[in-house]
Amino acid sequence: MRSVWALLCVVCTLLAAGVARAAGVARAAGAEARIARFLDGSASHTNNWAVLVCTSRFWFNYRHVANTLSMYRTVKRMGIPDSHIILMLADDMACNPRNCYPATVFGHPRKTTDLYGDNVEVDYRGYEVTVENFIRLLTGRVEAHTPRSKRLLTDDKSNVFIYMTGHGGEDFLKFQDAEEINSYDIADAMQQMWEKRRYREILFMIDTCQANTMFSKFYAPNVLSIGSSGKGENSYSHFYDRDIGVSVIDRFTYYNLAFFESVDMSSKHTMADLIATYNTSLIHSNPGVRSDLFARELEKTYLTDFFGAVQEVELTAEPFPIGVRPAST
């Protein structure tokens, strides 16, 4: 009898061990399946980037630098780190000898917020801001010696926010009063980005005269475009500062920023909410939106999908069984 009971105990122990091992293997397989779904670019995006470009030189274009630095401050406040922001400033207004407030840039006559601050990281400065460098940045065709801080290291899971401001006209934007980029150039660059799997979705925003013509030639998929003014319209400045002697921000950018002041990293505001705030009587032009290339509904596209850096987290009830691998078949 003792030998029978001993044999039964051994059998039960082996069965329990087998069940436990099978359960562990199943949990490991399920966890690996969830990880695979998370890493699948078609399921979700995993990172956000911002490319912020001021194309204007000279003191009287102070407001264009303020526009760009205001956007820079906004995306940083929303959680995008400097490592994922490419900041291009064609002129250094903070150190301009005409600046009566040295080492500062303001976007409002009250001067409550120094946009330049003490932690601005400018990646392309002065004469580095060229059409060639901008196209190379988007398409990844940079020189081999280009540092990481000057590279757009995106992939097919990246959402990219591109903001541009300066002087322009129908289908073109001037760079430093020396050269121009046209709508075909940007359209072709975005198509190259798509073919090289350098983005998942793009939000393109531009504040310039006749801005809406700059995205009229786009044809790459998953691109949402917003412009400050229609064909034949000007984009107007806002807040003339008597101390500084120039206007300090543009109207379209200012009213976008005014909305963002009520938005934080946990906000559920959508792109449709932002667009609904555009008031032509305040902006003095007709902002345009092009969404035919964009796959999602604007009412279901959160602002944080482009302006924030909050990652999706999947909580599990059980710990991940490190070291356990499914049995090979």
Wavefront OBJ file of the C-alpha trace (Angstrom):
o trace
v 0.000 0.000 0.000
v 2.842 2.353 0.853
v 4.368 1.888 -2.576
v 1.004 2.622 -4.259
v 0.552 5.837 -2.265
v 4.113 6.867 -3.031
v 3.494 6.251 -6.718
v 0.287 8.300 -6.611
v 2.106 11.172 -4.900
v 4.790 11.159 -7.577
v 2.163 11.149 -10.340
v 0.242 14.057 -8.723
v 3.463 16.035 -8.276
v 4.396 15.530 -11.923
v 0.903 16.499 -13.067
v 0.935 19.672 -10.935
v 4.359 20.599 -12.259
v 3.155 20.037 -15.823
v 0.052 22.179 -15.312
v 2.109 24.965 -13.740
v 4.633 24.863 -16.569
v 1.851 24.926 -19.184
v 0.246 27.892 -17.446
v 3.578 29.717 -17.347
v 4.185 29.016 -21.034
v 0.675 30.267 -21.888
v 1.195 33.466 -19.908
v 4.538 34.032 -21.600
v 3.015 33.458 -25.034
v 0.170 35.835 -24.250
v 2.582 38.503 -22.995
v 4.757 38.160 -26.085
v 1.666 38.453 -28.265
v 0.692 41.687 -26.501
v 4.223 43.033 -26.949
v 4.115 42.128 -30.628
v 0.815 43.980 -31.023
v 2.270 47.005 -29.236
v 5.321 47.022 -31.502
v 3.160 46.672 -34.594
v 3.196 50.116 -36.239
v -0.282 49.609 -37.689
v -1.777 49.414 -34.192
v -0.512 52.619 -32.599
v 2.165 55.254 -32.697
v 4.910 55.213 -30.093
v 6.600 58.619 -30.318
v 6.024 62.258 -31.267
v 8.408 64.686 -32.949
v 8.239 68.419 -33.719
v 10.009 70.355 -36.480
v 9.681 74.104 -35.841
v 10.987 76.437 -38.533
v 11.387 80.226 -38.656
v 12.628 81.212 -42.109
v 12.977 85.002 -41.638
v 15.987 87.189 -40.868
v 16.199 90.862 -39.856
v 14.856 92.730 -36.844
v 11.521 93.700 -38.375
v 10.695 89.966 -38.564
v 10.966 89.616 -34.776
v 7.443 88.200 -34.649
v 8.385 85.156 -36.748
v 11.014 84.122 -34.214
v 8.477 84.725 -31.428
v 5.937 82.570 -33.312
v 8.366 79.668 -33.466
v 9.616 79.984 -29.896
v 6.004 80.118 -28.692
v 5.302 76.797 -30.408
v 8.546 75.434 -28.983
v 7.455 76.389 -25.475
v 4.043 74.780 -26.045
v 5.266 71.388 -27.269
v 7.836 71.227 -24.454
v 5.172 72.047 -21.879
v 3.019 69.284 -23.357
v 5.808 66.768 -22.812
v 7.854 66.472 -26.007
v 11.552 66.497 -24.958
v 14.269 68.508 -26.694
v 15.668 65.274 -28.100
v 12.492 65.019 -30.216
v 12.325 68.694 -31.246
v 14.191 70.189 -34.197
v 14.275 73.979 -33.772
v 15.365 76.082 -36.760
v 15.788 79.867 -36.239
v 17.080 81.951 -39.120
v 18.026 84.878 -36.864
v 18.964 85.399 -33.218
v 16.636 88.154 -32.010
v 17.646 87.599 -28.382
v 21.191 88.837 -29.098
v 20.305 91.450 -31.720
v 21.887 94.850 -30.802
v 18.483 96.499 -31.354
v 16.938 94.397 -28.599
v 16.454 96.652 -25.568
v 15.799 93.523 -23.492
v 18.977 91.526 -24.188
v 18.838 87.714 -24.202
v 15.021 87.703 -24.239
v 12.212 87.260 -26.753
v 8.626 88.165 -25.899
v 5.357 87.361 -27.631
v 3.210 89.914 -25.811
v 3.684 93.595 -24.838
v 3.108 92.681 -21.182
v 6.359 90.699 -21.328
v 5.159 88.180 -18.764
v 6.853 85.200 -20.455
v 10.392 85.167 -21.803
v 10.123 82.765 -24.732
v 13.881 82.444 -25.061
v 14.426 81.604 -21.407
v 17.466 79.696 -20.230
v 16.827 76.248 -21.706
v 16.237 76.795 -25.438
v 18.113 74.343 -27.655
v 18.433 75.745 -31.187
v 19.463 72.993 -33.595
v 19.802 75.019 -36.827
v 20.766 78.667 -36.434
v 21.344 81.587 -38.804
v 22.665 80.590 -42.212
v 22.161 76.901 -41.398
v 18.436 77.461 -42.005
v 18.280 76.752 -45.731
v 15.923 74.981 -48.105
v 18.511 72.258 -48.666
v 18.999 71.564 -44.968
v 15.248 71.511 -44.368
v 14.646 68.994 -47.169
v 17.595 66.883 -46.044
v 16.241 66.908 -42.490
v 12.793 65.654 -43.525
v 14.042 62.979 -45.918
v 16.945 61.793 -43.757
v 19.514 62.581 -46.451
v 21.881 64.389 -44.076
v 25.667 64.276 -44.239
v 27.367 61.397 -42.430
v 28.989 63.752 -39.900
v 25.668 65.395 -38.925
v 25.146 65.100 -35.132
v 22.071 63.395 -33.710
v 20.664 66.728 -32.532
v 20.316 67.778 -36.191
v 18.670 64.574 -37.380
v 14.978 63.705 -37.534
v 15.245 60.168 -36.145
v 11.664 59.143 -36.798
v 10.204 55.802 -37.882
v 6.913 54.380 -39.098
v 5.430 54.740 -35.588
v 6.194 58.476 -35.316
v 3.703 61.331 -35.425
v 5.424 64.483 -36.678
v 4.303 68.076 -36.121
v 5.807 70.474 -38.684
v 5.369 74.205 -38.045
v 6.655 76.865 -40.439
v 6.452 80.655 -40.364
v 7.917 83.462 -42.458
v 7.144 85.516 -45.547
v 5.488 83.761 -48.451
v 3.096 83.938 -51.347
v 1.192 81.622 -53.645
v 2.891 78.203 -53.458
v 6.167 79.480 -51.944
v 7.825 80.406 -48.653
v 10.946 82.550 -48.523
v 14.047 81.450 -46.624
v 16.068 84.426 -45.347
v 15.120 86.616 -48.327
v 17.672 84.625 -50.320
v 15.814 81.553 -51.616
v 12.391 79.960 -51.690
v 10.802 76.598 -51.051
v 7.657 75.819 -53.002
v 4.688 73.584 -52.361
v 5.997 70.928 -54.774
v 9.275 70.673 -52.832
v 7.521 69.964 -49.544
v 5.016 67.621 -51.187
v 7.790 65.519 -52.730
v 9.756 65.506 -49.446
v 6.735 64.154 -47.575
v 6.214 61.449 -50.165
v 9.841 60.414 -49.719
v 9.288 60.318 -45.968
v 6.300 58.012 -46.447
v 8.163 55.704 -48.825
v 11.081 55.499 -46.392
v 8.718 54.789 -43.467
v 9.738 57.965 -41.621
v 6.318 58.810 -40.189
v 2.916 57.442 -39.253
v 1.007 60.750 -39.379
v 2.017 64.361 -40.040
v 0.396 67.567 -38.836
v 1.594 70.404 -41.068
v 0.866 73.939 -39.825
v 2.042 77.108 -41.578
v 1.625 80.803 -40.750
v 2.422 83.013 -43.741
v 0.648 84.970 -46.454
v -1.395 82.704 -48.763
v -0.451 79.827 -46.475
v -3.147 77.443 -47.676
v -1.517 77.205 -51.104
v 1.563 75.619 -49.536
v -0.242 72.317 -48.933
v -2.359 72.323 -52.089
v 0.096 69.991 -53.864
v 0.481 67.417 -51.076
v -0.217 63.816 -52.079
v 1.452 61.684 -49.389
v -1.011 59.787 -47.148
v -1.809 60.509 -43.494
v -1.039 64.239 -43.652
v -3.296 66.811 -41.964
v -2.604 70.410 -43.029
v -3.598 73.742 -41.483
v -2.786 77.197 -42.862
v -3.324 80.750 -41.651
v -4.681 82.360 -44.847
v -6.229 81.575 -48.201
v -5.001 82.309 -51.694
v -4.676 86.055 -52.217
v -4.863 86.782 -48.463
v -2.252 88.170 -46.087
v -1.392 86.733 -42.692
v -1.471 89.577 -40.188
v 0.691 90.507 -37.217
v -0.573 91.168 -33.704
v 0.497 93.221 -30.663
v 2.818 96.035 -31.667
v 5.311 96.642 -28.851
v 6.380 100.295 -28.501
v 9.469 99.427 -26.456
v 10.793 96.834 -28.867
v 9.555 98.797 -31.883
v 8.014 95.912 -33.840
v 5.064 93.526 -33.745
v 5.809 90.587 -31.489
v 3.569 87.783 -32.787
v 1.227 86.873 -35.649
v -2.524 86.622 -35.150
v -3.011 83.060 -36.351
v -0.247 81.691 -34.147
v -1.390 83.774 -31.186
v -4.946 82.400 -31.228
v -3.671 78.846 -31.600
v -1.478 79.382 -28.553
v -4.364 80.947 -26.624
v -6.293 77.700 -27.060
v -3.302 75.570 -26.059
v -2.971 77.397 -22.758
v -6.070 75.465 -21.634
v -4.621 72.126 -22.776
v -2.334 69.816 -20.816
v -0.813 66.362 -21.337
v -3.980 64.594 -20.172
v -6.350 66.669 -22.310
v -9.028 65.038 -24.429
v -9.371 68.038 -26.755
v -9.346 67.085 -30.425
v -8.150 68.687 -33.633
v -11.789 69.511 -34.375
v -11.963 71.471 -31.107
v -8.922 73.525 -32.096
v -10.185 74.257 -35.601
v -13.606 75.249 -34.251
v -11.982 78.143 -32.358
v -10.729 79.859 -35.524
v -12.472 83.220 -35.776
v -11.858 85.094 -39.022
v -12.828 88.415 -37.420
v -9.935 88.002 -34.963
v -7.413 86.362 -37.276
v -8.286 88.764 -40.166
v -7.875 85.969 -42.722
v -9.469 82.632 -43.582
v -7.545 79.706 -42.097
v -7.654 76.554 -44.173
v -7.725 72.873 -43.265
v -6.964 70.002 -45.617
v -7.934 66.587 -44.256
v -8.618 64.518 -47.389
v -5.208 62.812 -47.057
v -5.719 62.141 -43.358
v -7.156 58.730 -42.475
v -8.790 59.581 -39.133
v -11.734 61.770 -38.240
v -10.704 65.083 -36.725
v -13.278 64.585 -33.946
v -11.377 61.454 -32.896
v -7.858 62.854 -33.267
v -6.560 64.123 -29.941
v -4.250 67.142 -29.833
v -1.883 65.085 -27.704
v -1.462 62.703 -30.659
v 0.873 65.385 -32.066
v 1.622 67.886 -29.316
v 2.046 65.582 -26.337
v 4.364 62.782 -25.303
v 2.068 60.585 -23.231
v 2.659 56.937 -24.119
v 0.061 54.212 -24.151
v 0.510 51.854 -21.192
v -1.039 48.409 -20.951
v -1.561 47.207 -17.387
v -1.491 43.482 -16.677
v -2.884 41.645 -13.662
v 0.115 39.292 -13.513
v 3.854 39.916 -13.671
v 5.635 39.149 -16.920
v 7.343 35.739 -16.559
v 10.906 36.700 -17.473
v 12.940 33.795 -18.775
v 9.970 31.554 -19.605
v 9.711 30.743 -23.285
v 6.977 28.815 -25.114
v 7.884 25.225 -25.798
v 9.255 24.686 -29.277
v 7.138 22.624 -31.621
l 1 2 3 4 5 6 7 8 9 10 11 12 13 14 15 16 17 18 19 20 21 22 23 24 25 26 27 28 29 30 31 32 33 34 35 36 37 38 39 40 41 42 43 44 45 46 47 48 49 50 51 52 53 54 55 56 57 58 59 60 61 62 63 64 65 66 67 68 69 70 71 72 73 74 75 76 77 78 79 80 81 82 83 84 85 86 87 88 89 90 91 92 93 94 95 96 97 98 99 100 101 102 103 104 105 106 107 108 109 110 111 112 113 114 115 116 117 118 119 120 121 122 123 124 125 126 127 128 129 130 131 132 133 134 135 136 137 138 139 140 141 142 143 144 145 146 147 148 149 150 151 152 153 154 155 156 157 158 159 160 161 162 163 164 165 166 167 168 169 170 171 172 173 174 175 176 177 178 179 180 181 182 183 184 185 186 187 188 189 190 191 192 193 194 195 196 197 198 199 200 201 202 203 204 205 206 207 208 209 210 211 212 213 214 215 216 217 218 219 220 221 222 223 224 225 226 227 228 229 230 231 232 233 234 235 236 237 238 239 240 241 242 243 244 245 246 247 248 249 250 251 252 253 254 255 256 257 258 259 260 261 262 263 264 265 266 267 268 269 270 271 272 273 274 275 276 277 278 279 280 281 282 283 284 285 286 287 288 289 290 291 292 293 294 295 296 297 298 299 300 301 302 303 304 305 306 307 308 309 310 311 312 313 314 315 316 317 318 319 320 321 322 323 324 325 326 327 328 329
